[in-house]
Amino acid sequence: MTSRRTIEQTYRTWSSPILLELKKREHQMKPVERQALENVLVERRLLDIGNPDGVDRRRNSGD
């Protein structure tokens, strides 16, 4: 049986290049689609948003 960790690694290996390609084409998307893509990229740490401090860090970590 395939472990959950192996499944997750395979998913990330395949999906990361797809997400990065979508990032290149975000200008063709509707605003709501761009926001959804950005949310996923931030969650997956594929988009560098810096290192938020204080209130910003706590607010974003709860989303």
MODELLER restraints for C-alpha pairs under 7 A, 6 or more apart:
rsr = mdl.restraints
at = mdl.atoms
rsr.add(forms.Gaussian(group=physical.xy_distance, feature=features.Distance(at['CA:26:A'], at['CA:34:A']), mean=5.96, stdev=0.5))
rsr.add(forms.Gaussian(group=physical.xy_distance, feature=features.Distance(at['CA:41:A'], at['CA:47:A']), mean=5.30, stdev=0.5))
